[in-house]
C-alpha cells in the first residue's frame, strides 16, 4: 500500500489480526486533526511563522474532530454496511505551503514556513 503512513504501519498487525480472526470488524484510520493546526497560532502571531517537521510540499489529509466524530457515528449506526473493511477518513489533501498561504491571507501579513 503506497499510501501507508508510519501511523498506519503501527496498527497494521492489529488490523491483520482482526481480519484473520474471522469475526466481523471495521477499522477506521483517522487523519491529522485539522483542529491541531490551531497550535500554530502563537508562532504566527509572535514570529509570523509556521514551524513543522515536514516538507512544505508534502500533502496532508485532514478533518476536524467534529467531522470525524460524525463520520464515525454514522459508521457505528450501520455496522453491517462497513463490515470487514479498513476505512481511511479525511478530506481533500493539502500541503503545508497551501496552509501557510491561507494563514497569510487570513492574518493579513506575510507568514513564513
N, CA, C and O of each residue as an XYZ file, in Angstrom:
452
protein
N       0.843     -1.181      0.000
C       0.000      0.000      0.000
C       0.885      1.240      0.000
O       1.518      1.556      1.007
N       0.928      1.927     -1.110
C       1.835      3.077     -1.275
C       1.438      4.266     -0.412
O       2.276      5.130     -0.155
N       0.219      4.340      0.034
C      -0.220      5.469      0.850
C      -0.086      5.184      2.339
O      -0.555      5.964      3.167
N       0.545      4.084      2.678
C       0.715      3.710      4.076
C       1.562      4.760      4.799
O       2.560      5.239      4.261
N       1.165      5.105      5.993
C       1.911      6.061      6.809
C       2.546      5.333      7.981
O       2.251      4.166      8.237
N       3.412      6.027      8.681
C       4.014      5.429      9.878
C       2.928      5.061     10.887
O       3.031      4.045     11.575
N       1.894      5.888     10.969
C       0.808      5.600     11.898
C       0.011      4.382     11.431
O      -0.406      3.557     12.243
N      -0.197      4.276     10.123
C      -0.890      3.117      9.589
C      -0.112      1.837      9.803
O      -0.680      0.804     10.158
N       1.193      1.910      9.585
C       2.031      0.721      9.758
C       2.017      0.224     11.200
O       2.076     -0.983     11.436
N       1.940      1.130     12.160
C       1.976      0.674     13.552
C       0.717     -0.090     13.933
O       0.750     -0.898     14.862
N      -0.383      0.142     13.244
C      -1.622     -0.558     13.557
C      -1.899     -1.737     12.632
O      -2.862     -2.475     12.842
N      -1.071     -1.919     11.618
C      -1.272     -2.999     10.648
C      -1.358     -4.378     11.329
O      -2.237     -5.159     10.967
N      -0.486     -4.714     12.299
C      -0.593     -6.043     12.926
C      -1.955     -6.271     13.606
O      -2.515     -7.364     13.515
N      -2.475     -5.270     14.267
C      -3.790     -5.424     14.910
C      -4.885     -5.582     13.858
O      -5.793     -6.396     14.023
N      -4.802     -4.809     12.785
C      -5.791     -4.931     11.716
C      -5.720     -6.316     11.067
O      -6.746     -6.936     10.785
N      -4.500     -6.785     10.836
C      -4.336     -8.113     10.242
C      -4.879     -9.197     11.176
O      -5.471    -10.173     10.716
N      -4.678     -9.027     12.490
C      -5.210     -9.970     13.464
C      -6.726    -10.003     13.455
O      -7.328    -11.073     13.539
N      -7.338     -8.846     13.355
C      -8.801     -8.794     13.270
C      -9.291     -9.512     12.025
O     -10.230    -10.306     12.080
N      -8.654     -9.229     10.915
C      -9.044     -9.851      9.651
C      -8.924    -11.379      9.745
O      -9.804    -12.104      9.281
N      -7.847    -11.854     10.340
C      -7.599    -13.297     10.446
C      -8.522    -13.984     11.451
O      -8.669    -15.206     11.419
N      -9.145    -13.209     12.343
C      -9.973    -13.801     13.396
C     -11.261    -14.426     12.864
O     -11.848    -15.287     13.518
N     -11.699    -14.000     11.690
C     -12.964    -14.495     11.156
C     -14.172    -13.762     11.706
O     -15.294    -14.002     11.262
N     -13.964    -12.878     12.662
C     -15.058    -12.078     13.230
C     -15.284    -10.844     12.355
O     -14.373    -10.381     11.668
N     -16.495    -10.328     12.392
C     -16.771     -9.086     11.677
C     -16.006     -7.952     12.354
O     -15.927     -7.902     13.581
N     -15.457     -7.063     11.577
C     -14.668     -5.953     12.113
C     -14.781     -4.758     11.175
O     -15.149     -4.897     10.009
N     -14.467     -3.620     11.689
C     -14.249     -2.416     10.896
C     -13.158     -1.642     11.609
O     -13.263     -1.376     12.807
N     -12.124     -1.282     10.890
C     -11.112     -0.406     11.472
C     -11.209      0.935     10.775
O     -11.524      1.014      9.588
N     -10.937      1.981     11.524
C     -11.011      3.335     10.985
C      -9.686      4.029     11.251
O      -9.257      4.169     12.397
N      -9.056      4.455     10.186
C      -7.822      5.230     10.309
C      -8.180      6.702     10.184
O      -8.809      7.138      9.219
N      -7.763      7.439     11.181
C      -8.073      8.870     11.213
C      -6.908      9.680     10.659
O      -5.752      9.277     10.788
N      -7.206     10.813     10.046
C      -6.149     11.688      9.558
C      -5.679     12.625     10.662
O      -6.146     12.552     11.799
N      -4.770     13.483     10.317
C      -4.338     14.562     11.196
C      -5.565     15.427     11.516
O      -6.336     15.768     10.619
N      -5.738     15.774     12.769
C      -6.886     16.611     13.137
C      -6.618     18.062     12.743
O      -5.632     18.662     13.171
N      -7.498     18.607     11.933
C      -7.368     19.995     11.498
C      -7.320     20.938     12.692
O      -6.665     21.979     12.642
N      -8.010     20.574     13.760
C      -8.022     21.386     14.978
C      -6.603     21.598     15.522
O      -6.318     22.626     16.135
N      -5.714     20.619     15.294
C      -4.344     20.736     15.798
C      -3.563     21.863     15.138
O      -2.595     22.364     15.711
N      -3.973     22.265     13.941
C      -3.265     23.349     13.267
C      -3.422     24.675     14.009
O      -2.653     25.610     13.788
N      -4.416     24.751     14.885
C      -4.572     25.966     15.702
C      -3.381     26.165     16.633
O      -3.158     27.265     17.139
N      -2.618     25.098     16.857
C      -1.416     25.202     17.674
C      -0.371     26.132     17.081
O       0.550     26.556     17.780
N      -0.500     26.449     15.820
C       0.436     27.373     15.170
C       0.105     28.843     15.454
O       0.885     29.724     15.093
N      -1.011     29.115     16.079
C      -1.466     30.493     16.268
C      -0.446     31.369     16.980
O      -0.225     32.509     16.573
N       0.176     30.858     18.033
C       1.161     31.655     18.773
C       2.359     32.012     17.926
O       2.826     33.150     17.973
N       2.873     31.064     17.147
C       4.028     31.333     16.281
C       3.666     32.304     15.172
O       4.477     33.146     14.787
N       2.463     32.188     14.665
C       2.025     33.112     13.613
C       1.916     34.518     14.189
O       2.375     35.484     13.580
N       1.311     34.623     15.357
C       1.125     35.934     15.976
C       2.461     36.550     16.393
O       2.702     37.734     16.156
N       3.331     35.746     17.016
C       4.573     36.299     17.547
C       5.706     36.402     16.555
O       6.470     37.366     16.600
N       5.841     35.436     15.657
C       7.003     35.412     14.756
C       6.620     35.391     13.278
O       7.489     35.287     12.413
N       5.335     35.488     12.990
C       4.855     35.422     11.601
C       5.389     34.178     10.892
O       5.764     34.230      9.721
N       5.417     33.057     11.619
C       5.966     31.816     11.073
C       5.135     30.618     11.496
O       4.452     30.625     12.520
N       5.223     29.583     10.660
C       4.673     28.277     10.975
C       5.849     27.313     10.978
O       6.640     27.289     10.035
N       5.967     26.521     12.035
C       7.056     25.561     12.153
C       6.481     24.154     12.165
O       5.559     23.859     12.924
N       7.026     23.292     11.326
C       6.582     21.894     11.300
C       7.719     21.041     10.747
O       8.471     21.495      9.886
N       7.850     19.812     11.233
C       8.947     18.943     10.798
C       8.640     18.159      9.523
O       8.979     16.981      9.413
N       8.003     18.814      8.572
C       7.669     18.166      7.305
C       7.987     19.108      6.154
O       8.097     20.321      6.330
N       8.131     18.522      4.977
C       8.382     19.349      3.781
C       7.143     20.191      3.498
O       6.023     19.719      3.693
N       7.324     21.423      3.046
C       6.163     22.268      2.771
C       5.278     21.745      1.642
O       4.095     22.079      1.585
N       5.831     20.931      0.743
C       5.036     20.416     -0.368
C       4.412     19.056     -0.079
O       3.678     18.523     -0.912
N       4.696     18.491      1.091
C       4.097     17.205      1.462
C       2.602     17.361      1.689
O       2.158     18.324      2.314
N       1.838     16.420      1.185
C       0.383     16.514      1.310
C      -0.099     15.941      2.640
O       0.462     14.988      3.181
N      -1.143     16.555      3.132
C      -1.728     16.216      4.419
C      -3.229     16.085      4.227
O      -3.874     17.005      3.725
N      -3.789     14.950      4.622
C      -5.231     14.798      4.625
C      -5.682     15.112      6.044
O      -5.011     14.735      7.005
N      -6.778     15.778      6.181
C      -7.187     16.234      7.497
C      -8.696     16.267      7.609
O      -9.420     16.080      6.631
N      -9.146     16.508      8.820
C     -10.556     16.696      9.106
C     -10.684     17.251     10.510
O      -9.797     17.054     11.340
N     -11.768     17.934     10.781
C     -11.972     18.439     12.139
C     -12.448     17.289     13.016
O     -12.992     16.300     12.524
N     -12.239     17.429     14.306
C     -12.698     16.375     15.213
C     -14.219     16.223     15.136
O     -14.740     15.119     15.295
N     -14.921     17.311     14.896
C     -16.382     17.231     14.771
C     -16.781     16.440     13.526
O     -17.663     15.584     13.595
N     -16.138     16.717     12.389
C     -16.449     15.990     11.152
C     -16.142     14.502     11.299
O     -16.936     13.647     10.908
N     -14.983     14.214     11.866
C     -14.574     12.820     12.025
C     -15.475     12.085     13.009
O     -15.811     10.919     12.799
N     -15.865     12.768     14.086
C     -16.782     12.165     15.046
C     -18.123     11.846     14.420
O     -18.708     10.797     14.692
N     -18.611     12.745     13.584
C     -19.880     12.492     12.890
C     -19.748     11.291     11.955
O     -20.640     10.445     11.900
N     -18.645     11.217     11.226
C     -18.433     10.094     10.309
C     -18.372      8.769     11.072
O     -18.967      7.780     10.643
N     -17.669      8.744     12.180
C     -17.572      7.517     12.973
C     -18.938      7.153     13.545
O     -19.290      5.975     13.611
N     -19.704      8.153     13.957
C     -21.065      7.884     14.438
C     -21.908      7.215     13.378
O     -22.672      6.300     13.683
N     -21.783      7.656     12.129
C     -22.542      7.037     11.030
C     -22.092      5.598     10.792
O     -22.904      4.722     10.493
N     -20.801      5.370     10.929
C     -20.273      4.009     10.775
C     -20.836      3.109     11.872
O     -21.246      1.980     11.603
N     -20.855      3.611     13.111
C     -21.359      2.814     14.232
C     -22.854      2.526     14.124
O     -23.331      1.511     14.631
N     -23.590      3.417     13.464
C     -25.033      3.219     13.314
C     -25.377      2.207     12.220
O     -26.506      1.719     12.164
N     -24.424      1.891     11.360
C     -24.681      0.937     10.268
C     -23.513     -0.042     10.153
O     -22.835     -0.080      9.127
N     -23.275     -0.835     11.207
C     -22.090     -1.694     11.206
C     -22.046     -2.692     10.048
O     -20.965     -2.974      9.530
N     -23.180     -3.227      9.633
C     -23.175     -4.208      8.541
C     -22.686     -3.589      7.237
O     -22.022     -4.249      6.437
N     -23.011     -2.338      7.031
C     -22.606     -1.646      5.803
C     -21.080     -1.548      5.699
O     -20.529     -1.562      4.598
N     -20.409     -1.449      6.833
C     -18.961     -1.220      6.853
C     -18.176     -2.439      7.320
O     -16.971     -2.347      7.556
N     -18.848     -3.577      7.454
C     -18.200     -4.777      7.997
C     -17.030     -5.240      7.137
O     -17.066     -5.189      5.907
N     -16.000     -5.690      7.830
C     -14.826     -6.288      7.208
C     -14.091     -5.333      6.263
O     -13.650     -5.699      5.173
N     -13.986     -4.102      6.736
C     -13.303     -3.080      5.927
C     -12.367     -2.249      6.790
O     -12.586     -2.079      7.990
N     -11.334     -1.744      6.164
C     -10.448     -0.754      6.783
C     -10.772      0.568      6.100
O     -10.603      0.715      4.890
N     -11.235      1.513      6.883
C     -11.631      2.804      6.339
C     -10.579      3.859      6.671
O      -9.974      3.834      7.742
N     -10.376      4.765      5.757
C      -9.495      5.911      5.991
C     -10.332      7.162      5.816
O     -10.884      7.422      4.748
N     -10.412      7.917      6.877
C     -11.184      9.152      6.823
C     -10.254     10.330      6.566
O      -9.079     10.296      6.933
N     -10.774     11.345      5.949
C     -10.001     12.563      5.707
C     -10.577     13.334      4.545
O     -11.322     12.808      3.718
N     -10.212     14.582      4.510
C     -10.687     15.455      3.450
C      -9.721     15.520      2.286
O      -8.812     14.699      2.160
N      -9.935     16.509      1.442
C      -9.075     16.721      0.282
C      -7.680     17.089      0.762
O      -7.530     18.008      1.567
N      -6.662     16.393      0.285
C      -5.295     16.684      0.748
C      -4.844     18.102      0.404
O      -5.221     18.658     -0.627
N      -4.037     18.668      1.282
C      -3.434     19.986      1.054
C      -2.018     19.953      1.603
O      -1.678     19.101      2.424
N      -1.201     20.883      1.146
C       0.189     20.933      1.600
C       0.333     21.974      2.707
O      -0.531     22.831      2.894
N       1.444     21.881      3.436
C       1.726     22.906      4.442
C       1.936     24.259      3.769
O       1.610     25.294      4.350
N       2.475     24.261      2.556
C       2.639     25.515      1.811
C       1.266     26.143      1.545
O       1.108     27.357      1.669
N       0.281     25.329      1.181
C      -1.075     25.846      0.976
C      -1.665     26.346      2.290
O      -2.351     27.368      2.319
N      -1.399     25.632      3.365
C      -1.866     26.059      4.682
C      -1.279     27.420      5.040
O      -1.996     28.309      5.500
N       0.033     27.580      4.825
C       0.691     28.851      5.147
C       0.141     29.978      4.266
O      -0.007     31.106      4.737
N      -0.161     29.694      3.006
C      -0.750     30.710      2.130
C      -2.119     31.150      2.664
O      -2.448     32.336      2.640
N      -2.910     30.187      3.144
C      -4.224     30.526      3.707
C      -4.069     31.326      4.998
O      -4.834     32.260      5.241
N      -3.080     30.967      5.833
C      -2.838     31.701      7.081
C      -2.376     33.124      6.760
O      -2.797     34.076      7.418
N      -1.518     33.270      5.756
C      -1.048     34.596      5.332
C      -2.238     35.465      4.949
O      -2.336     36.620      5.363
N      -3.137     34.901      4.159
C      -4.322     35.651      3.728
C      -5.193     36.026      4.924
O      -5.640     37.167      5.036
N      -5.435     35.066      5.820
C      -6.286     35.319      6.988
C      -5.649     36.311      7.956
O      -6.349     37.133      8.547
N      -4.322     36.243      8.123
C      -3.616     37.133      9.053
C      -3.417     38.526      8.495
O      -3.182     39.477      9.240
N      -3.511     38.643      7.170
C      -3.289     39.943      6.547
C      -1.826     40.392      6.600
O      -1.527     41.581      6.486
N      -0.931     39.439      6.770
C       0.500     39.727      6.795
C       1.264     38.496      6.320
O       0.755     37.380      6.423
N       2.458     38.679      5.809
C       3.227     37.518      5.348
C       3.574     36.566      6.490
O       3.991     36.990      7.567
N       3.395     35.295      6.237
C       3.743     34.258      7.202
C       4.693     33.298      6.490
O       4.419     32.860      5.373
N       5.795     32.979      7.133
C       6.785     32.090      6.511
C       6.667     30.682      7.086
O       6.037     30.454      8.118
N       7.297     29.749      6.378
C       7.311     28.352      6.799
C       8.733     27.949      7.059
O       8.992     26.803      7.429
